[in-house]
Amino acid sequence: MFTTFSLLLAVGCGTRLAVNWGLERRFNVGLSVPQALAGALIVLAGLPDWLKPFAYPLPLSFTLGVFLPDFLLRRT
């Protein structure tokens, strides 16, 4: 069985791929987030609730799934 973490990671990757595919097909633009911003959002998602400077509603696994392609692929 899959855990909640792995399912949310897969949903995050699938969402990112679907949005990127739709943007490429319709508007001919690619979606890319700078690695520093992606890293900051992942760290923010991983902080405990009492330590967050502001409310961030997405869980760590979903955030990691959405920004994982930015860490694995380098766009020029």
Buried (B, 14 or more C-beta within 10 A) or exposed (E): EEEEBEBBBBBBBEEBBEEBEEEEEEEEEEBEBEEEEBBEBBEBBBEEEEEEEEEBEBBBBBBBBBBBBBEEEEEE
